[in-house]
Amino acid sequence: MNFKLAIIIPCFNEFERLNTETYKHFITVHEEVLLCFVNDGSNDSTIQLLNEFKERFPNQIFVIDYAENQGKSEAVRIGFTTCLSTFKLEKLAYLDADLSTTLEECVSISQQISTKVCFAFGSRILTLNSDIRRKPYRFLIGRIIATLISKQLKLNVYDTQCGCKVFDESLAKDIFKKEFISRWLFDVEIFHRLMNIHGRNQLKDIAREIPLKSWIDTDDSKVPFSYFFKLWYDLYVIGKTYKTPLKTKNIENEILLK
């Protein structure tokens, strides 16, 4: 089947958090969008819920099931590569299952993709006309991390870690071809791979950072607190790995697998 947009949604123990009514309403008014749920080794009833969801909407719901947890980066990557090989798509995106960014806003951001722009992503910038609700400690930690990431990338990016990113079909094939180094910081690697493909100076022409209209932090996080201490090592390894510009086609020979 053909779809204008596929949204990949990684799921790990999401049975209590998946707002099925919101998803159902979205599907009924967006027939051109495919929702791909990747069950990443959940040990609750997530897969049963997803399968029931697929039975009700077989044409717009696609479910990938892993018995063992692969980590968010691999769940997202497999979602992309499987959808690319299974469906005819114009654009692909990924989004967090808790819908901190809404499905509708993801669609809106996808409309920035054009013959010139191949990558667009949401940014949690608080403005007069936005509703960005973040927990103070997450905001402070996030800004510290974002500043370090921006310095490593040598890019003026406000929010590399927002969980709403959209790619055109051609770019998605290159970006998600090979495994990522980090289970959680793969967003940073996406920007490094973008620079390897298009060059740092060209990103302002082919990429768009879009301030979100709304973002609401959920009560819990799938990222373990202990990862805060490993994060710095991951960031160091990522920076070292991508320090020398690489051709995308050779990236598999240079990247350090997790």
C-alpha angles and dihedrals in degrees: 000000000000124000133177091216138016118198114202113208118189113210129197116168092335098147093111095040105044108106097209094179091059091049092047093052091049093051094052092057099036107054091159092065127084119206113208115192117195112200102209103201097298116185095201128066096287096118093050090052092048093048091051088049091051092050090057095046105025095161098053104029121076120181128198116189128201119185092204126048112258100180128253097278093055093042090054093044094051089047090056098045093045094049091047091054095042106041139035105244139175098196138009131202140174127220138177115260093233089063095229079158109043124240089238092055090049088056090048092052090048088061088069089070111101141150087287103033114061100167132046130168141180123250126201097225115154110228136165091264100041135086105217111164114182131162109253095238092049091049094050095045090043094053092050091050093043091052092052092046092050090052092049092049092041087224131125094235117149099196121017093161102059108125097230117085130153129199135183115244096257096050092045090059091057099039097049099036096102136035121271125239097231130048091215110017095058089118087072091052090052089062091047090051090048090055091048090055102039106014127248095268093053096054092087088061101044101033134061128198107204122197108233120239090216142007126171121190113227123228095252137034131215090215108092114234089233088066089072087078095046093044093080092054091049090050091050093050092047092051092047093047095051096036092105111055110251133198110243092233090058098042092103090065094053106035121099108230117223 
